Amino acid sequence: MSVDWSARAMQTLKYAMAMKRNMQKKNITRAKAKCPYCDGYWHGRLAGLKQHLHMGCDGNCGAMMME
């Protein structure tokens, strides 16, 4: 199975930024969402004054991102 890693990275970024917008709208610093790639969950955290997103999947896909 061939995976287009650049497309997957852009898709992960798109999903993570949506997660960040929702967290900021709800005024929360931690959230959990269903992973679009596997059966796990994304755990997101907004850190610091600039609210940078730290996100990682606890499933087997290994998706993670740090803004």
C-alpha positions, 0 to 999 in steps of 0.5 A, spaced: 500 500 500 502 506 497 501 512 502 502 519 499 505 522 505 505 530 503 497 529 502 497 526 508 501 531 512 496 536 509 490 533 511 493 532 518 494 539 518 487 541 516 484 537 521 489 539 527 487 546 525 480 545 525 481 542 532 485 548 534 479 553 532 474 549 536 478 549 542 479 556 542 472 557 540 470 553 546 475 556 550 478 550 553 486 548 553 485 540 552 481 536 547 480 529 545 477 527 538 476 521 534 482 519 529 480 519 522 486 514 520 485 509 525 481 507 531 484 511 536 483 518 539 487 525 538 489 528 544 490 535 543 493 541 548 494 548 547 500 551 550 503 557 552 501 564 551 500 563 543 496 557 544 500 552 540 497 546 538 500 539 540 497 533 538 498 526 537 494 520 536 494 514 541 492 509 536 496 505 531 497 510 526 502 514 529 499 521 527 502 527 531 503 534 530 506 540 533 505 547 531 
